[in-house]
Amino acid sequence: MTVNKLYDIFELLKGRQTKKIIVVCAHDKHTLISISQAADQNLIRGILIGNYESILSICKEAGIDSDKFTIINQPSDELAAQIGVAMINQCEGDILMKGLISTDKFMRAILNKEKGLVESGKIVSHVTLIENKNYHKLLIVADVAVIPLPDLNQKIQIIKYLVDVATSLKIAIPKIAVLTPTEQVIPSIVSTIDAALLSKMNERGQIRGCIVEGPLALDVAIDHEAAEIKGLSSSVSGDADCLLFPNLESGNIFYKVNTKLAGSESAAILVGTKIPVVLASRGDSVQVKLNSIALGVLLSYEKD
């Protein structure tokens, strides 16, 4: 089964082994509800780090049985993040999740050169799934949250991450659109040169397991009619599985337009780390956080 909707991820996980998730600064209502729902579906067992009294209070208010969690009292955001990362390094959890903590504090613990979670030789990036009712399948996009301006080598690694996520979603040969403002290679626009190089590297077998096409403008990547009007014909145009953005600004704006104006569902995960890291925004809904947990559980099986 190819996953075309976020709900399909939950179907893929039915009957699988429960994973342990460690939540940093879990004293947050949306986070606790999503963790509780994931536990009720036998996706995870929750280990919560944060303000003990606040966690109990929120659980009581939301009608959540706090006894189904292991709770570690640590009111300090920085120390909570350090404890969570240390527990992952000691193999006490399969997934790490950000709760009510700022991204910079959370990432500082993950990126620590001596005690962090970055795999040797890898960059840390961010992959997001978007289910937009106006597109015929899930979109897998990067990077919308971590790398401001990826260079060519970083884009190669991000493509690998996109392929890894797509493969876990049962997409055999993902179609990757390398986005730029235009389909023309223009020397003054670096993203168009990178896109052309990535496409040629894929054609020559230097980037495997996918089809890479670029440079492509967004309309051509996701709309057959736009591609036909512009005279472009490829297996990617109008049918992209993955979108690689040229910079964080364009990716982040695309994500927020989808979720805030188009009402799209989403899931988000940090990649390039030893284990999947759920990096949903503090303002994300319960459903987005639950979707992200499910994606983290699915990807954790790839680490086994």
Number of C-alpha atoms within 10 A of each C-alpha: 9 15 19 17 20 22 13 13 19 19 11 17 17 12 10 12 12 17 19 20 28 30 29 28 31 29 25 18 19 23 26 24 21 20 28 22 17 21 19 12 14 16 24 23 21 23 21 28 27 26 20 17 12 16 22 17 15 19 20 12 10 13 10 17 11 17 9 13 14 13 20 19 16 18 16 14 20 17 18 26 29 20 18 29 25 18 15 20 16 9 10 15 21 25 24 26 27 24 30 20 22 14 16 9 15 25 18 14 22 24 17 13 10 9 13 19 23 19 14 9 6 13 16 20 22 22 24 26 25 22 22 18 13 8 13 14 18 22 21 25 26 28 29 24 21 18 18 14 15 19 14 17 11 16 22 18 18 26 25 17 20 27 25 17 24 24 19 19 22 14 18 13 14 23 24 27 31 29 26 25 14 17 19 15 18 12 9 8 13 14 26 25 19 22 26 20 16 24 21 16 15 18 15 10 10 11 18 15 16 22 20 28 25 28 27 26 20 21 16 27 28 23 15 18 14 17 20 13 9 11 9 15 12 11 13 23 26 23 21 25 25 30 25 24 24 25 21 18 16 15 22 18 12 14 23 14 13 17 18 10 9 13 13 18 21 27 25 27 21 23 26 21 18 18 25 26 30 29 26 25 17 16 10 14 17 17 17 23 30 24 25 25 29 23 26 27 28 22 22 18 15 13 10 7
